[in-house]
Amino acid sequence: MQLRETVIQAAYSLRANKLRSWLTTLGVSVGVFSIIAVMTALQAVDRSVASGLSSLGANTFEIQKYPATFFGGHGRSRFVNRPDITYNESLAFKKLMERKAKNIGLQVSSSGNLATYENLTTNPDVTLFGADENFASANGFDIATGRNLTENDILYSRNVAVIGHELLGTLFPGGENPVEKSLKVNGKVYRIVGVFMKKGAAFGQSQDNLVAIPITRYLAHINIKRSISITVEASSQKEYQATIDRAIGAMRVARGLTIEQPNDFELRTNEALVDSFREFQRTISIGAFIISFMALVTAGVGIMNIMLVSVTERTKEIGIRKSVGAPKKSILRQFLLEALFLSLTGGLIGILAGASAGNIVAIVFNMPPIFPVAWIIISIAVCTGIGISFGIVPAYKAAKLDPVEALRSGK
C-alpha cells in the first residue's frame, strides 16, 4: 500500500471512533497548552521588561526602601520594618551628590486614584506622583504641551499638575488644550500646567496614566508617611559604577548610618532587575516544562492503550489485509500513523489554545503579543516523539499478527 493510501486508511480508522480519538488527543492538548501558554506569557513579559528598561535609560538607577522584587518569606519583615526614606534625607542626599550625577529626581506615588474634569471621569487606576523638578528628566519623560514642574512649584507647594498622555485622551477627547484647566484628583483640585509626551507601557503598566504634582504638596496634603524613591542618572555609562558607589556612600551619610550598620535601603539597577526576572523566568519555565512533560507522558500511555485496544478490535481486518498480500510494513505504518495523528492533532490544538491564552494575558497587562516559535517547534517535536514512541508497540503487535489466527479469532 502506498503512503497516500496508508494515510487515508489511518484517518478513516480514527474517524470511525471520533469520541475515543478526541478524548485521547485531549491529554496531549493539555500538556502542550500548559507549556505554550506559560512560555508565551513569559516571553511577552520578557519583551516588556526589555522595553521598560530602555525607556528608563541605560545610565539610571533607583534608591528606595524596598528591593525591586521580593516575594514574601522570612525576609519580608526586614524590608517592612525599615524606616522610610524621608524627604529631608532625600534633600540631604541630593546636596551630597551635587555635580556627581547628571540628574537626581525624587518621587513618591500611589495608585488607584480617580481623576475628574468637568463631567468626565477616569477609571480609578490613575497613578498620582509627588515629584520634584527633576522627576521628568531622570525618568525619561518629555513635555508635549505646557511646562514641567519647577523649583518654585516645589518650594511653595503649589497646587499644579502635569498629566500623562492617556489622561489627555480620556478627559479632553475633543482636542481641547488642558493647560490652565482645573483637574480634580480624588476631590482635590490642581491646575494643569503641562502634558507629558506619550511614553507607552513598561513592565506591563502604562506610563501615560499619571498625574504628577509637587512632592511637597503630596507629602503635606496626600500622605505624609510615604517613603521617597530617588532616581539617579549618571553622566555617562563610563561613570555609571562610580556614580553608584558615590550614591551608596551619600545615602548612608544622609541616613546617619555608622560603619557597623548595614545599608537600610535598596539599590535598583536595570541589570539587577533583569537578573531577578531571568531567575524567576527560569524557575517558572523549568516547573512548567516538568509538569507538561509528565502530562505528555501520561497522554502517551493513553495513546498506547487506545492503540492496543484498536489492534484487538480490528484483528479480523488485519487478517483480511494480510491474506490479500498486505506487507508487514504497511500494517506497521498505518497503526504508527494513527498514533502520530492522535499526538500531533492534540499538539496543534494545545499550541493554538496556549498561544491564544498567553497573548490574552499579555494584552490584559499591556504587554506586546508574541508568537513563541522556538517552543512551538519543540512542542511539535515532542508530540512527534510521543506519538512514535508510544505507538510503536501496538503497531508492531498488529504487524506481527498471523493472518490465519487473526481471521479465526477476529471479530
Secondary structure, DSSP 8 states (H G I E B T S, - for coil): --HHHHHHHHHHHHHTTHHHHHHHHHHHHHHHHHHHHHHHHHHHHHHHHHHHHHHH-TTEEEEESS-S----STTHHHHHTS----HHHHHHHHHHTTTTSSEEEEEEEEEEE-EEETTEE--S-EEEEEE-TTHHHHTT--EEEE----HHHHHTT--EEEE-HHHHHHH-TT----TT-EEEETTEEEEEEEEE----EETTEESSSEEEEEHHHHHHHT-SS---EEEEE-SSSTTHHHHHHHHHHHHHHHHT--SSS---SEEEEHHHHHHHHHHHHHHHHHHHHHHHHHHHHHHHHHHHHHHHHHHHHTHHHHHHHHHTT--HHHHHHHHHHHHHHHHHHHHHHHHHHHHHHHHHHHHHTT------HHHHHHHHHHHHHHHHHHHHHHHHHHHT--HHHHHHH--
